[in-house]
Amino acid sequence: MSTPPLGNWLPEQQCRLDDFRTSRCVDIHCHCLAGLDDGPATLEESLALCELLARDGITTVVASPHQLGRYDRLNSASVVREAVAELSAALASQQIPL
């Protein structure tokens, strides 16, 4: 997902960054893409999850949909890229800095 320019954080995000004396707080395993696995079913649910992540101080998320088991061959690279683009656009539209 696209990353907001430094300094355009929510107060909660800035507080976390200040507390840890860092420039980013990264969630490296998040099922935030709508309809791809056992994460959010809709884009609205994805946005709600991302809003909560940002309010918890997270600044960057690595979307990591399931690839194996019952999701084997369902979440191809093109499907994941499309979902990332859709969520990134919605985050920008809703001004959620994640």
FIKOLZA-1660 file (N, C-alpha, C; in steps of 0.1 Angstrom, whole numbers, plus 5000, padded with zeros to 4 digits):
% residues 98
   i   px   py   pz ch aa at
   1 5008 4988 5000  A  M  N
   1 5000 5000 5000  A  M CA
   1 5009 5012 5000  A  M  C
   2 5003 5023 4995  A  S  N
   2 5011 5035 4995  A  S CA
   2 5013 5041 5009  A  S  C
   3 5024 5047 5010  A  T  N
   3 5028 5052 5024  A  T CA
   3 5027 5067 5023  A  T  C
   4 5020 5073 5033  A  P  N
   4 5018 5088 5034  A  P CA
   4 5032 5094 5036  A  P  C
   5 5034 5106 5031  A  P  N
   5 5046 5113 5034  A  P CA
   5 5048 5114 5049  A  P  C
   6 5061 5114 5053  A  L  N
   6 5064 5116 5067  A  L CA
   6 5058 5128 5073  A  L  C
   7 5053 5127 5085  A  G  N
   7 5047 5139 5091  A  G CA
   7 5033 5141 5089  A  G  C
   8 5026 5133 5081  A  N  N
   8 5012 5134 5079  A  N CA
   8 5005 5123 5086  A  N  C
   9 5009 5121 5099  A  W  N
   9 5003 5110 5107  A  W CA
   9 4992 5115 5116  A  W  C
  10 4983 5105 5120  A  L  N
  10 4974 5108 5130  A  L CA
  10 4981 5111 5143  A  L  C
  11 4975 5117 5153  A  P  N
  11 4982 5120 5165  A  P CA
  11 4986 5106 5172  A  P  C
  12 4978 5096 5171  A  E  N
  12 4981 5083 5177  A  E CA
  12 4993 5077 5171  A  E  C
  13 4994 5079 5158  A  Q  N
  13 5006 5073 5151  A  Q CA
  13 5018 5081 5155  A  Q  C
  14 5017 5094 5155  A  Q  N
  14 5029 5102 5159  A  Q CA
  14 5034 5099 5173  A  Q  C
  15 5024 5097 5182  A  C  N
  15 5027 5094 5196  A  C CA
  15 5035 5081 5196  A  C  C
  16 5031 5071 5189  A  R  N
  16 5038 5058 5189  A  R CA
  16 5052 5060 5183  A  R  C
  17 5053 5067 5172  A  L  N
  17 5066 5070 5166  A  L CA
  17 5075 5077 5176  A  L  C
  18 5070 5087 5183  A  D  N
  18 5078 5094 5193  A  D CA
  18 5082 5085 5204  A  D  C
  19 5073 5077 5209  A  D  N
  19 5076 5068 5220  A  D CA
  19 5087 5058 5217  A  D  C
  20 5087 5053 5205  A  F  N
  20 5098 5044 5201  A  F CA
  20 5109 5050 5193  A  F  C
  21 5109 5063 5192  A  R  N
  21 5120 5071 5185  A  R CA
  21 5123 5065 5171  A  R  C
  22 5112 5064 5163  A  T  N
  22 5114 5058 5150  A  T CA
  22 5106 5065 5140  A  T  C
  23 5107 5062 5127  A  S  N
  23 5099 5069 5117  A  S CA
  23 5088 5061 5111  A  S  C
  24 5087 5048 5115  A  R  N
  24 5077 5039 5110  A  R CA
  24 5073 5029 5121  A  R  C
  25 5061 5025 5121  A  C  N
  25 5057 5014 5129  A  C CA
  25 5049 5004 5120  A  C  C
  26 5055 4992 5118  A  V  N
  26 5050 4983 5107  A  V CA
  26 5044 4971 5113  A  V  C
  27 5032 4968 5107  A  D  N
  27 5025 4955 5110  A  D CA
  27 5029 4946 5098  A  D  C
  28 5037 4936 5100  A  I  N
  28 5043 4928 5089  A  I CA
  28 5034 4916 5085  A  I  C
  29 5023 4914 5091  A  H  N
  29 5014 4903 5087  A  H CA
  29 5000 4907 5090  A  H  C
  30 4993 4911 5080  A  C  N
  30 4979 4916 5082  A  C CA
  30 4970 4911 5071  A  C  C
  31 4959 4905 5075  A  H  N
  31 4949 4901 5065  A  H CA
  31 4938 4912 5064  A  H  C
  32 4942 4922 5056  A  C  N
  32 4934 4935 5055  A  C CA
  32 4928 4936 5041  A  C  C
  33 4930 4927 5032  A  L  N
  33 4925 4929 5018  A  L CA
  33 4911 4922 5018  A  L  C
  34 4901 4929 5012  A  A  N
  34 4887 4925 5013  A  A CA
  34 4885 4912 5004  A  A  C
  35 4878 4903 5010  A  G  N
  35 4873 4891 5002  A  G CA
  35 4884 4881 4998  A  G  C
  36 4896 4882 5002  A  L  N
  36 4906 4873 4997  A  L CA
  36 4908 4861 5006  A  L  C
  37 4906 4862 5019  A  D  N
  37 4908 4851 5028  A  D CA
  37 4899 4853 5041  A  D  C
  38 4904 4849 5052  A  D  N
  38 4895 4850 5064  A  D CA
  38 4896 4863 5071  A  D  C
  39 4901 4873 5064  A  G  N
  39 4901 4887 5069  A  G CA
  39 4888 4894 5065  A  G  C
  40 4888 4907 5063  A  P  N
  40 4875 4914 5061  A  P CA
  40 4869 4909 5048  A  P  C
  41 4856 4909 5048  A  A  N
  41 4848 4904 5036  A  A CA
  41 4846 4915 5026  A  A  C
  42 4845 4928 5031  A  T  N
  42 4842 4939 5022  A  T CA
  42 4852 4950 5023  A  T  C
  43 4852 4959 5013  A  L  N
  43 4861 4970 5014  A  L CA
  43 4858 4979 5026  A  L  C
  44 4845 4980 5030  A  E  N
  44 4842 4988 5041  A  E CA
  44 4848 4982 5054  A  E  C
  45 4848 4969 5055  A  E  N
  45 4854 4962 5067  A  E CA
  45 4869 4964 5066  A  E  C
  46 4875 4964 5054  A  S  N
  46 4890 4966 5053  A  S CA
  46 4893 4980 5058  A  S  C
  47 4885 4990 5054  A  L  N
  47 4888 5004 5058  A  L CA
  47 4886 5005 5073  A  L  C
  48 4876 4999 5079  A  A  N
  48 4874 5000 5093  A  A CA
  48 4887 4994 5100  A  A  C
  49 4891 4982 5096  A  L  N
  49 4903 4976 5101  A  L CA
  49 4915 4985 5100  A  L  C
  50 4917 4991 5089  A  C  N
  50 4929 5000 5086  A  C CA
  50 4928 5012 5095  A  C  C
  51 4916 5018 5097  A  E  N
  51 4914 5029 5106  A  E CA
  51 4918 5025 5120  A  E  C
  52 4914 5013 5125  A  L  N
  52 4918 5009 5138  A  L CA
  52 4934 5007 5139  A  L  C
  53 4940 5002 5129  A  L  N
  53 4954 5000 5128  A  L CA
  53 4961 5014 5130  A  L  C
  54 4956 5023 5122  A  A  N
  54 4962 5037 5123  A  A CA
  54 4960 5043 5136  A  A  C
  55 4948 5041 5142  A  R  N
  55 4945 5047 5155  A  R CA
  55 4953 5040 5166  A  R  C
  56 4958 5028 5163  A  D  N
  56 4967 5021 5173  A  D CA
  56 4982 5025 5171  A  D  C
  57 4984 5033 5161  A  G  N
  57 4998 5038 5159  A  G CA
  57 5005 5032 5148  A  G  C
  58 4999 5022 5141  A  I  N
  58 5006 5016 5130  A  I CA
  58 5007 5026 5118  A  I  C
  59 5018 5026 5111  A  T  N
  59 5020 5035 5100  A  T CA
  59 5021 5028 5086  A  T  C
  60 5025 5015 5087  A  T  N
  60 5027 5008 5075  A  T CA
  60 5022 4994 5077  A  T  C
  61 5015 4988 5067  A  V  N
  61 5010 4975 5068  A  V CA
  61 5015 4966 5056  A  V  C
  62 5019 4954 5059  A  V  N
  62 5022 4944 5048  A  V CA
  62 5009 4935 5047  A  V  C
  63 5002 4937 5036  A  A  N
  63 4990 4928 5034  A  A CA
  63 4995 4914 5030  A  A  C
  64 4990 4904 5038  A  S  N
  64 4995 4891 5036  A  S CA
  64 4984 4881 5035  A  S  C
  65 4977 4880 5024  A  P  N
  65 4965 4871 5023  A  P CA
  65 4971 4856 5022  A  P  C
  66 4962 4847 5027  A  H  N
  66 4966 4833 5027  A  H CA
  66 4969 4829 5012  A  H  C
  67 4978 4820 5010  A  Q  N
  67 4982 4815 4997  A  Q CA
  67 4980 4800 4996  A  Q  C
  68 4979 4793 5008  A  L  N
  68 4979 4778 5008  A  L CA
  68 4966 4773 5013  A  L  C
  69 4965 4760 5014  A  G  N
  69 4953 4753 5019  A  G CA
  69 4941 4756 5011  A  G  C
  70 4930 4760 5017  A  R  N
  70 4918 4763 5010  A  R CA
  70 4919 4775 5000  A  R  C
  71 4930 4783 5002  A  Y  N
  71 4932 4794 4993  A  Y CA
  71 4942 4791 4982  A  Y  C
  72 4947 4779 4981  A  D  N
  72 4957 4776 4971  A  D CA
  72 4951 4779 4957  A  D  C
  73 4959 4787 4950  A  R  N
  73 4957 4791 4936  A  R CA
  73 4945 4801 4934  A  R  C
  74 4940 4806 4945  A  L  N
  74 4929 4815 4945  A  L CA
  74 4934 4830 4945  A  L  C
  75 4945 4832 4953  A  N  N
  75 4950 4845 4955  A  N CA
  75 4963 4847 4946  A  N  C
  76 4961 4848 4933  A  S  N
  76 4972 4850 4924  A  S CA
  76 4978 4864 4926  A  S  C
  77 4990 4866 4921  A  A  N
  77 4996 4879 4922  A  A CA
  77 4988 4890 4917  A  A  C
  78 4981 4887 4905  A  S  N
  78 4973 4898 4899  A  S CA
  78 4961 4901 4908  A  S  C
  79 4955 4891 4914  A  V  N
  79 4943 4893 4923  A  V CA
  79 4948 4901 4935  A  V  C
  80 4959 4898 4941  A  V  N
  80 4964 4905 4952  A  V CA
  80 4968 4919 4949  A  V  C
  81 4974 4921 4938  A  R  N
  81 4978 4935 4933  A  R CA
  81 4965 4944 4931  A  R  C
  82 4955 4938 4925  A  E  N
  82 4943 4945 4923  A  E CA
  82 4936 4949 4936  A  E  C
  83 4936 4940 4946  A  A  N
  83 4930 4943 4959  A  A CA
  83 4938 4953 4966  A  A  C
  84 4952 4953 4965  A  V  N
  84 4960 4963 4971  A  V CA
  84 4957 4977 4965  A  V  C
  85 4956 4977 4952  A  A  N
  85 4953 4990 4945  A  A CA
  85 4940 4995 4949  A  A  C
  86 4930 4987 4950  A  E  N
  86 4916 4991 4955  A  E CA
  86 4917 4997 4969  A  E  C
  87 4923 4990 4978  A  L  N
  87 4924 4994 4992  A  L CA
  87 4933 5007 4993  A  L  C
  88 4944 5008 4986  A  S  N
  88 4952 5020 4986  A  S CA
  88 4944 5032 4982  A  S  C
  89 4936 5030 4971  A  A  N
  89 4928 5042 4966  A  A CA
  89 4918 5046 4976  A  A  C
  90 4912 5036 4983  A  A  N
  90 4901 5039 4993  A  A CA
  90 4907 5045 5005  A  A  C
  91 4919 5041 5009  A  L  N
  91 4926 5047 5020  A  L CA
  91 4929 5062 5017  A  L  C
  92 4934 5064 5006  A  A  N
  92 4937 5078 5002  A  A CA
  92 4924 5086 5001  A  A  C
  93 4914 5081 4996  A  S  N
  93 4901 5088 4995  A  S CA
  93 4895 5091 5009  A  S  C
  94 4897 5082 5018  A  Q  N
  94 4892 5084 5032  A  Q CA
  94 4902 5091 5041  A  Q  C
  95 4913 5094 5035  A  Q  N
  95 4924 5101 5043  A  Q CA
  95 4928 5093 5055  A  Q  C
  96 4930 5080 5053  A  I  N
  96 4935 5071 5064  A  I CA
  96 4950 5070 5061  A  I  C
  97 4959 5075 5069  A  P  N
  97 4973 5075 5066  A  P CA
  97 4980 5062 5069  A  P  C
  98 4978 5053 5060  A  L  N
  98 4984 5039 5063  A  L CA
  98 4990 5035 5050  A  L  C
% end
